[in-house]
Amino acid sequence: GIYIDEYNAAGTWISGQYKYTLTATGSQTIGLQYKPSSTLIKTAQIQYIFNAKATPYTVYLDDIKFLQP
């Protein structure tokens, strides 16, 4: 799964948004919409979540782009 953590200017976690669940194997290009949950959000961090009981598991990240609409 893909989760976006949101932080204020002091670096304190404010909230997060769960954005995507992948259940199939293989290579994919994923496009997501992201809008900060409030005007207090100053930075965001992408987090990957996977099921440790599902083996084998390998996560490769090639490229991330945060683009303003």
VMD Tcl script that draws the C-alpha trace (Angstrom):
set ca {
  {0.00 0.00 0.00}
  {1.00 3.61 -0.43}
  {0.46 6.07 2.40}
  {1.37 9.77 2.53}
  {2.38 11.21 5.90}
  {1.81 14.94 6.37}
  {3.85 17.22 8.64}
  {3.65 20.83 9.80}
  {6.48 23.39 9.61}
  {7.98 22.10 12.90}
  {8.16 18.56 11.50}
  {5.34 17.25 13.68}
  {3.12 14.62 12.08}
  {-0.35 16.07 11.45}
  {-2.18 13.41 9.47}
  {-1.88 10.89 6.70}
  {-3.68 9.67 3.63}
  {-3.85 6.06 2.49}
  {-3.72 6.31 -1.29}
  {-3.37 2.93 -2.96}
  {-3.45 -0.83 -2.48}
  {-1.67 -3.18 -4.86}
  {-2.66 -6.83 -4.75}
  {-1.12 -8.12 -7.99}
  {2.50 -8.86 -8.74}
  {4.47 -7.27 -11.53}
  {5.63 -3.88 -12.64}
  {3.19 -0.98 -12.74}
  {3.01 2.74 -13.20}
  {0.73 4.29 -10.61}
  {-0.70 7.80 -10.76}
  {-2.25 9.29 -7.65}
  {-4.02 12.51 -6.78}
  {-2.77 14.23 -3.65}
  {-4.07 17.35 -1.95}
  {-2.75 18.34 1.50}
  {-5.41 17.82 4.17}
  {-4.98 21.35 5.57}
  {-3.03 24.58 5.10}
  {-0.86 23.53 8.07}
  {0.83 20.84 5.96}
  {4.32 21.96 4.93}
  {5.98 18.64 4.02}
  {4.84 15.19 2.94}
  {6.53 11.80 2.97}
  {5.60 8.66 1.06}
  {5.43 5.42 3.04}
  {5.16 1.92 1.60}
  {3.29 -0.73 3.52}
  {3.52 -4.43 2.68}
  {2.37 -7.70 4.16}
  {5.40 -9.35 5.76}
  {3.61 -12.71 5.76}
  {3.27 -12.65 1.96}
  {6.52 -14.04 0.61}
  {8.45 -13.40 -1.44}
  {8.11 -9.64 -1.29}
  {10.25 -7.11 -3.05}
  {9.51 -3.43 -3.49}
  {11.37 -1.33 -6.03}
  {10.81 2.38 -6.35}
  {12.05 3.92 -9.56}
  {10.63 7.43 -9.62}
  {8.34 9.69 -7.63}
  {7.07 13.03 -8.82}
  {4.95 15.44 -6.82}
  {3.42 17.78 -9.38}
  {1.22 20.75 -8.66}
  {-2.04 20.77 -10.61}
}
mol new
graphics top color blue
foreach p $ca { graphics top sphere $p radius 0.5 }
foreach p [lrange $ca 0 end-1] q [lrange $ca 1 end] { graphics top cylinder $p $q radius 0.2 }
display resetview
